[in-house]
Amino acid sequence: MKKLLVGATVLATLTLGACAHNQQTDKYAALVNEAKAKQDISKETGNIWHQRAMKKPYVEHYLEEAEKARLESVRLANEAVRSANAQIAQTEEARAMTPGWYKNK
């Protein structure tokens, strides 16, 4: 009975975590779509904020920076997974080893 209760709790936790992650992704996509739609309206009216030093308008610049940050976060997450896998592999490999100062019986 305890195993069933623990299993149900873990499953519920993972399901809720996955739902929260999907909502964050959807929120990002919604914000990007909203910014693009409003930028299109501004282009139609001819009122686009732009500095001389910037090659792109503010909205396009910030959307580009957000995409770079999202790609960078995915790259860093993949690097974290690789490091975690390497740690586990090193631990598994080291279990079979014995230090040189141990005497074999």
C-alpha positions in Angstrom: 0.0 0.0 0.0 2.9 2.4 0.8 4.4 1.7 -2.6 1.2 2.5 -4.3 0.8 5.8 -2.4 4.4 6.8 -3.0 4.1 5.9 -6.7 0.9 8.0 -7.0 2.5 10.9 -5.3 5.6 10.8 -7.6 3.4 10.5 -10.7 1.2 13.5 -9.6 4.3 15.6 -8.9 5.9 14.8 -12.3 2.6 15.5 -14.1 2.2 18.9 -12.4 5.8 19.8 -13.1 5.3 19.0 -16.8 2.2 21.1 -16.9 4.0 24.0 -15.4 6.8 23.7 -17.9 4.4 23.7 -20.8 2.6 26.8 -19.5 5.9 28.7 -19.3 6.8 27.7 -22.8 3.3 28.7 -24.0 3.7 32.0 -22.1 7.0 32.8 -23.9 5.5 32.0 -27.3 2.4 34.2 -26.5 4.6 37.1 -25.5 6.7 36.8 -28.7 3.5 36.7 -30.8 2.0 39.6 -29.0 5.2 41.7 -29.5 5.3 40.8 -33.2 1.7 41.7 -33.7 2.0 45.0 -32.0 5.2 45.8 -34.0 3.2 45.1 -37.2 0.6 47.6 -36.1 3.4 50.2 -35.4 4.9 49.6 -38.8 1.5 50.3 -40.4 1.2 53.6 -38.5 4.9 54.5 -39.1 5.7 54.9 -35.4 8.7 52.7 -34.8 11.2 53.5 -32.0 14.7 53.3 -33.3 18.1 54.8 -32.2 20.7 55.8 -34.7 23.3 53.5 -33.1 21.0 50.5 -33.3 20.7 48.6 -36.6 17.2 47.3 -35.7 14.1 48.8 -34.0 13.8 48.1 -30.3 11.2 45.4 -30.5 13.1 43.4 -33.1 16.3 43.8 -31.2 14.8 42.6 -27.9 13.1 39.6 -29.7 16.4 38.7 -31.2 18.1 38.9 -27.8 15.3 36.8 -26.2 15.8 34.1 -28.8 19.6 34.0 -28.3 19.0 33.7 -24.5 16.5 30.8 -25.1 19.0 29.0 -27.4 21.8 29.6 -24.9 19.7 28.2 -22.0 18.9 25.1 -24.1 22.6 24.7 -24.8 23.5 25.1 -21.1 20.8 22.6 -20.1 22.3 20.0 -22.5 25.7 20.7 -21.1 24.3 20.1 -17.6 22.9 16.7 -18.7 26.2 15.7 -20.2 28.0 16.6 -17.0 25.5 14.6 -14.9 25.9 11.6 -17.2 29.6 11.8 -16.9 29.4 11.9 -13.1 27.2 8.9 -13.1 29.5 7.0 -15.5 32.6 7.9 -13.4 30.8 6.6 -10.2 29.8 3.4 -11.9 33.3 2.8 -13.2 35.0 3.6 -9.9 32.8 1.0 -8.0 34.8 -1.8 -9.5 38.1 -0.3 -8.6 40.0 -0.8 -5.4 42.7 1.5 -4.1 46.3 0.4 -4.5 46.9 0.3 -0.8 44.2 -2.3 -0.1 45.6 -5.8 0.2 43.8 -8.5 -1.8 42.7 -11.4 0.4 
